[in-house]
Amino acid sequence: MKRTTASHQRRRNIADAASGFPDRTRVLLYANLPEGADPTPVKADLRAFAEARDFVVPDNAVIIDTGAVARSRRERPGWFEASRLLRENSVEGVIAPAVTHIASTPGDQAEFRAWLASVAKFANYLDEPDEDAPSAVEVTRADA
């Protein structure tokens, strides 16, 4: 049986009511793409990642910058909005294809992680393995 969006939402509402924790984690989706790149597949991948974890993506929290990856995040117009959403507690975290979409050099990445910790937020990346996911286990069947 294929579940519809409405049936998924109904199940979430029941789970929320039963758990007493109605608020879902809000995240922003962010990517920095080269000029002329189609953002549609990247947005779809980011949204699927967030939805698989039951994160909520507010309407104003899908931000795609275009330009050189090596450009500092402070030089990207979309990052100003992304950092504002994080600082003002509009979202609890950011989902990006890779940390390099936010900070290109190891030094910038360390600075970004320190800033993220200072505002008590998190980041998840599509290119990193999910630490909570079960690992594959090879099962062999013993002959009886």
N, C-alpha and C positions, 0 to 999 in steps of 0.2 A: 504494500500500500504506500503510495507516494503521499507524503505530508505536504500540505499547503503552508504558505506563509502564515495564514490565520491560525492553523492548527499548531504551528510552532509557537506563535505568540500566546495562544491560549495555554499551552503547556508551561511556558515561562511564567505567565501570570499566576497559574496554580502553584508552581514551585516557589515563586516570590511570596505569595500569601502564606504558604505552609512554613517557609523558612523564617519569615519575619525580617528578611533582608531584601526589601524591594528595589534598592538602588543597584543598578549594574555599573560596572566600571566604564567610564567614558574615556575614549581615546581619540587622538587625531591621527589621520593618515597623512604621511608626508613623503614626498619623493622629489629629487632634483634630477630632471631629465635633460638630455641634450636638446638643443633647438630643433624643432621639427619632429621630435619623437611623439608618437601617439600615446597619450596618457591613459587611454581606456583600459588596456590590459593590465597595466600597473595598478590602477585604481581597483579593478576587479580582484586582483590577487590580494591587495592589502585589505579590502573589505571582507573577502572570504576568510582570511587569516583572523581578522577581528571577530567576525561572526562565529567562527569555530570555537572561539574562547568565550563566547557570550558577552563580548564587549559591545558597548553602544557607541556609535559614531554620530555625534551631533551634526546637523545640517551644515554648519559653517566650519567643520573640522576636517575637510578634505583639501589639502594644500599641495599643489604641484608647482615647483619652481622650474624654470627652464634656463639653461646656460651651462657654462663650464663646470664640471664637477670639482675642479681644483679651486673654484671661487669660494672664499670664506662664507660661512653661513650668515655673517653679519652684512654681507653684500647682496644677499638674496631677499627680494621684497616679500616673498611668502614666509620666510623664516621669522620675520618680525611678527607676523600674525600668529604663527605657531608658538613662538616663545611667549607671546602675550596670553594665549589660551592656557599654556602650562603655568605661567606665573600667577594668573588670576583664578586658578582652580576651576576653570571651565572644563578641563580634562585632567585625567590622572596620569596619562601616559601617551607615548607616541609610538606608532607602528611605521616602519620604513623598510624598504627592500634590503638595505644594508646600512651599516653605520657610516659608510663612505658617502651616502646620500646626504648625510647631515654634516659630517666633519671628514675632510679628505686625508689629512695627515695624522700620524700617530699622536703628535703633540696636541692637535686640535681635538682628536677623539678623547684624549685624557682630560682635556679642559671641559669638553662637553659632558663627559660622565661626572666630573666634579660638580659642574653647574646643575646637572639633573639631580644629583644627590642633595644639593643645597636647597632645591625647591621641592624635595621629597616626591619626585616623580619617577617613572620608569620608562624604558624603551625596549621594544621587541623588534627583531629584524627577521625578515623572511629567510635570509641566507644562513641563519644560525639554527642549530638543532634545538628542538623544544626539550628543555631539561626535564619537564614533567611527563613527557611522552614515554610510554613503556618501550624498552628496547626489544629488538627482535630476538627471539629465542628459537634456536633450532630444536625441534622436537623429533626424536626418532622413535619409531614404533618397534617394540620388542616382539619378536615372533614367539607365539605361545607354544 
